[in-house]
Amino acid sequence: MQHKLRAKMIEVCDKKIAAKGPSVGLSFYAFFANKNDNPRLLMEAATWWIETQQLDHFEKATKIKNLLIPIHLNN
């Protein structure tokens, strides 16, 4: 996964947690605008979410962030 996408996902998780608390849930669509202006990046996020991590449609933002941080720090 691209570094830029990981950083964006962590940023969105942080904002959602700050606004709604640690139990807030989100889907991989939360990382994108309502329009599909970058289908490759959307598919990259979807592949990581669905195939690699085998996550449900909605997951807690804290769980997503915890999955992303080790990857983010290593790259």
C-alpha positions as CSV (number, residue, x, y, z in Angstrom):
1,M,0.0,0.0,0.0
2,Q,1.3,3.5,-0.9
3,H,2.7,5.5,2.0
4,K,0.4,8.4,1.1
5,L,-2.7,6.2,1.4
6,R,-1.6,4.8,4.8
7,A,-0.9,8.3,6.1
8,K,-4.3,9.5,4.9
9,M,-6.0,6.5,6.5
10,I,-4.3,7.1,9.8
11,E,-5.2,10.8,9.6
12,V,-8.9,10.0,9.0
13,C,-8.9,7.5,11.8
14,D,-7.5,10.1,14.2
15,K,-10.0,12.7,13.1
16,K,-13.0,10.3,13.5
17,I,-11.7,9.1,16.9
18,A,-11.3,12.7,18.1
19,A,-14.7,13.7,16.9
20,K,-16.8,10.7,17.9
21,G,-14.7,8.7,20.4
22,P,-12.8,5.4,20.3
23,S,-15.8,3.2,19.5
24,V,-16.5,5.0,16.1
25,G,-16.7,2.7,13.2
26,L,-15.9,3.3,9.6
27,S,-15.5,1.6,6.2
28,F,-12.8,2.0,3.7
29,Y,-15.0,4.5,1.8
30,A,-14.3,6.9,4.7
31,F,-10.9,7.6,3.2
32,F,-12.2,8.9,-0.1
33,A,-14.5,11.7,-1.4
34,N,-18.0,10.8,-2.5
35,K,-16.9,10.7,-6.1
36,N,-14.6,8.1,-7.5
37,D,-11.8,10.3,-8.8
38,N,-9.0,7.8,-8.1
39,P,-10.2,4.3,-8.8
40,R,-6.7,2.7,-8.4
41,L,-6.3,4.1,-5.0
42,L,-9.8,3.1,-4.0
43,M,-9.0,-0.5,-5.2
44,E,-5.8,-0.5,-3.3
45,A,-7.6,0.4,0.0
46,A,-10.4,-2.1,-0.8
47,T,-7.9,-4.9,-1.4
48,W,-6.0,-4.2,1.8
49,W,-9.3,-4.0,3.7
50,I,-11.1,-6.9,2.2
51,E,-8.5,-9.4,1.0
52,T,-5.4,-8.7,3.1
53,Q,-7.0,-7.9,6.5
54,Q,-10.4,-9.7,5.9
55,L,-12.2,-7.0,7.7
56,D,-16.0,-6.5,8.0
57,H,-17.6,-3.7,6.1
58,F,-17.5,-1.5,9.3
59,E,-14.7,-1.7,11.8
60,K,-13.6,0.5,14.7
61,A,-11.3,3.3,13.7
62,T,-8.9,2.3,16.6
63,K,-8.6,-1.2,15.1
64,I,-7.8,0.1,11.6
65,K,-5.2,2.6,13.0
66,N,-3.5,-0.1,15.0
67,L,-3.3,-2.3,11.9
68,L,-1.8,0.6,9.9
69,I,0.8,2.0,12.3
70,P,3.3,-0.9,12.2
71,I,3.1,-0.9,8.4
72,H,3.4,2.9,8.3
73,L,6.5,2.9,10.6
74,N,8.3,0.3,8.5
75,N,8.0,2.2,5.2
